Structure formats: structure tokens, C-alpha cells
């Protein structure tokens, strides 16, 4: 089984934001991560790098107006935005 740990790049510093990620889905507002146990988080970010040897994924913010770390929303908030 290949699960990943996801980090956010904050000016060269990697901050762990989610473990045991089994699924990554691109969305219009960012990247949706889904863990092995079904936890879902939407990050307003893009994939900067994927390291398959170390099972790590690094994200970077897509909007400089939101600060150094990507915003994240739970799926219910994302679904509300999509249906508006």
C-alpha cells in the first residue's frame, strides 16, 4: 500500500499538514486530499513536488493574498461553495 504524507512549503520550510493520504484530486479551487480513513481536506494550493521514494507530496500556495500557508477547508464547506 502506498500512502503519502503531505507538506506545505512555507518559504523553504516544510510543514506537515496531512498523513496517510490515499487520494489526491485536482479541484478548481485547489487540491482535495483524502486520507486512508476518508478524512477530506481541500487546500487552496497546487502540487509543487511528489517524491515517490519517500511517499511525500509538497504543496505551495496559489494565492499570495492568503498568507504563507494554503487555506484549507473541510469538504462540507467546499460543497457549499460548489453549489452556490
N, C-alpha and C positions, 0 to 999 in steps of 0.2 A: 504494500500500500504506500502511496506517495502523497504525503500531506505536507503543506508548506507553512512556514512562519512568515508573516507579512510585517514589513517595517515601513516607516515613513522617513524619508530623508529630510532632515531639518538642518540646512546649511552644513552638510557633511557629516552630521551626527545621525545615526540610525536609531529610531525609537520603535520598539516592538509594539504593534497595535492589535495583532490577532494571531492566534496559534491554531494548528490543526485545520488549515484551510484546505478544503477538498474541491472547491469550485470557484472559478472567477468568471464573472460575466460582465462584458462591457455594457454600459448604460449611457444614455445621452447626457446624464449629469455626472458621470464618473465611472467608478468601478464597484460592482457589487461582489462582495466576498461572502461565501457560505462555508461554514465550518462543517466538520465531520458530523457533529451533533445537530446541525440545522440552524445554528445561530447565523443571522444575516446582518451585514453592515454595509452601508453604501458610503463610499469615500469619494469626495469631490476631488479626484486625483487621477493621474494616469500612471501606467506602469513605466518605471524608469529602467528596471533590470529584473531578470529572472536568473537565478543560479540553481540549476537542477542538481548539481553535485551536492549542494548544501541545503536544498529544499527551502530556499529563501526567495522572497519577492520584495522588491523595494518600490514604493510609490513615491510620487512627487506631486505637490500641489499644482492644480491647473489654473487657479485664480490667485494672483498676488494680493488681491484685496482681502483675502480671508486669513492672512497671517501665515506663519511659517509651517504650521501643520494643516493637513487637509481637514475639512469639516467631515463629520460622519453623522449619519442619520440611521435610525433603525428602519426596517422595511416598512412599517406601518406609516411612518412619516413620508417615505418615498412614494408609497402607493397613493397617499393623499395628494402629493404634488402631481403625480401622473394623471390622476382623474380630474384635476382642475382644468 
